[in-house]
């Protein structure tokens, strides 16, 4: 895993930034929409990257892939987003080899999510995997790794209760509304945007507020109409956004736009307005707080809302970590074996070549030479020798690359494994 026998050594890296160090504004600058992700993949191919997967969600933008140096991957993120190298150095992270593999397992299984046990990320990783595969940017190592992470995610979801109970950004936003808006049944709620978070929020609002004062607006009206039909709520045209905001007591913004879609210039308010911005990048300009009566809450704050559900989830972390460890070790064992297998095979061929030469010499020298018995004995000795080398290379303490180099040098077999 650490190095591949190519012209220059390549390592496996996880590079990126997440909610842990980067706030919503910084994450917004580094976010990649579908077009930017595909552009990044094409650029990676042009620049000779062997294998790479890129994911960008409201909580993180990350690349998992092979490179001679992590800057090759950092550069790809910065050149396809509004982020800078300087900002990445301040807020980003770089993991290499085993640490990179471990990080991907924690992300894909919801242990690294802003809300513990949130399994939405695994479907996003799957999508990113298929995108990379569609442009031939996934090697055997990474395909096996992603499948192992998917396996761990499924097992954790099935065998533990780390995702039990209702908690997500959309659920937290509804809880916030219910706890902070009096007589919610008499209030008007406007939902702008019908992406995944917007849909979930709308469903939770209908479920928990039990009233019909919910209006949907989306740039693409037919998407809003499909959701409205399912939930029995009102739909208005995008052109009516400013008018509907004036009527609203609560505005929930959950669009996928790259720039703010709501700012103080469209607020002509006659009553207080609570605005919840559930978008990354932020879709509500902070200047709305200049307007009297406006309260602005962003998803980063909502994600920090902990309740009994989250506390209960924490009890299941050790069980989830044990599942990850088991599947991760299986993967690392496969990866290590895949790496040294060509060397062991070449060593065995070299020993058989030595054996054939020696048997041929003894055959000419000895009149009563027992060729069959000599063949059996020498083959058993070769098997025992190669087993010793294989066991050494499998050992957790072994420096695999150095050992492979030493074996190839001693037996003069380097060229056969490359």
Secondary structure, DSSP 8 states (H G I E B T S, - for coil): ----SSSS--EEEEEEEETTT--HHHHHHH---HHHHHHHHHHHHHTT-S-EEEEE-SSEEEEEEEESSTHHHHHHHHHTSS--HHHHHHH-EEEETHHHHHHHHHHHTTTTSSSTT-THHHHHHHHHHHHHHHTT---HHHHHHHHHHHHHHHHHHHH--TT-S--SHHHHHHHHHHHHSTTGGGS-EEEE--SHHHHHHHHHHHHHH--S-EEEE-SSHHHHHHHHHHHT-EE--GGGHHHHHHH-SEEEE----SS-SB-GGG---SS-EEEEE--SS--B-GGGGGSTTEEEEEHHHHHT---HHHHHHHTTHHHHHHHHHHHHHHHHHHHHHHHHHHHHHHHHHHHHHHHHHHHHHHHHH-TT--HHHHHHHHHHHHHHHHHHHHHHHHSTT--HHHHHHHHHHHTT-GGGG-
